Amino acid sequence: MSAQRDRGPIGRMRLLTLALLCAAPAAGCRQQMSDQPYHRPQEGSDFFADGRASRPLENGVVHRAQYLDTDPLATGLTPDEWTRVYARQANNKVDLATPTPIENREAAVTLPRYDQRAAGNPKVYVEGFPFAITGEDLDRGQERYTIYCAVCHGALGNGQGKIWERGYLKPTSFHTAPVGAHELPTQEVPATPLGYSRGYSLWDIKIPLREAPVGYYFEVITKGYGGMPSYSAQIAPADRWRIIAYVRALQYSQHATDLPPALADKVNAAGTGAATDTKKAGGHP
Ligand code: HEC
């Protein structure tokens, strides 16, 4: 190939001007780059027969690391309940034509509950943890509880957190007896005894939170309840379960009757400040 043709002084000037124009923010060359044809979500298009630009996902497509919708780890619901609520058509779309059944728990906080301790009632919430809880999970649960829940529910889980001290609605205690030095033996919502679920009481079911299924806790953290906001954006599903495990440990610390005597002494001493290991406020071993 021969050497580049010399454009001469005028040609060089033209090239320079063109280069400058391209470099200027509003110039033509850049315009083309930022003005590429594309479709916004939900936009129409006459390219496809159905008139929609967005293509439906193939059945069964999941994001990387996404939990399956049916996984109790991501819902807190039993598989039975899932089928009842999210009955889908063959094409995997939610059937909007059929009126929402009363059992539909999509807005579960406002719909009737079942006392699933009674035989014959539907099991709505899972009663066991969706994965085995280890000591590390409990530690992580304690840490997350302290970050996200203790501000309102208090380090001991009696509902006397700092935000309540400043005038927020008193959260339900996780215990049925007072555990704090200045705790009153009643709830602030008088109709509900101390430590009893308000979400269940609404449906005239008297159930201490200690006996509410763990899946219910998952739902409360995920969707919020009454005066409590949802924490689904802040806390990943697996951590919600770890927090619940720690709440269970807190509850157990108040009515443990089957501890080996040496351990019981240690736990009781923790309450008096005599123990050296005061790291765990709830006293779980
Ligand atoms: C901003 C304050 C606040 C935070 C933070 C908070 N809660 Fe609550 N929580 C409340 C209040 C207030 C209620 C009572 C709501 C009502 O009765 O309207 C409540 C109620 C509950 C209930 C009982 C629902 C029932 O049926 O009575 C559970 C369980 C619960 N919270 C768990 C948690 C957990 C676990 C966390 C941490 C992930 C958490 N909360 C964080 C304020 C909070």
Boltz pocket constraint, residues with backbone or C-beta under 6 A from the ligand:
constraints:
  - pocket:
      binder: B
      contacts: [[A, 144], [A, 145], [A, 148], [A, 149], [A, 150], [A, 151], [A, 152], [A, 153], [A, 163], [A, 168], [A, 169], [A, 170], [A, 171], [A, 172], [A, 196], [A, 197], [A, 198], [A, 199], [A, 200], [A, 209], [A, 216], [A, 217], [A, 220], [A, 221], [A, 225], [A, 226], [A, 227], [A, 228], [A, 229], [A, 231], [A, 235], [A, 243], [A, 244], [A, 247]]
      max_distance: 6.0
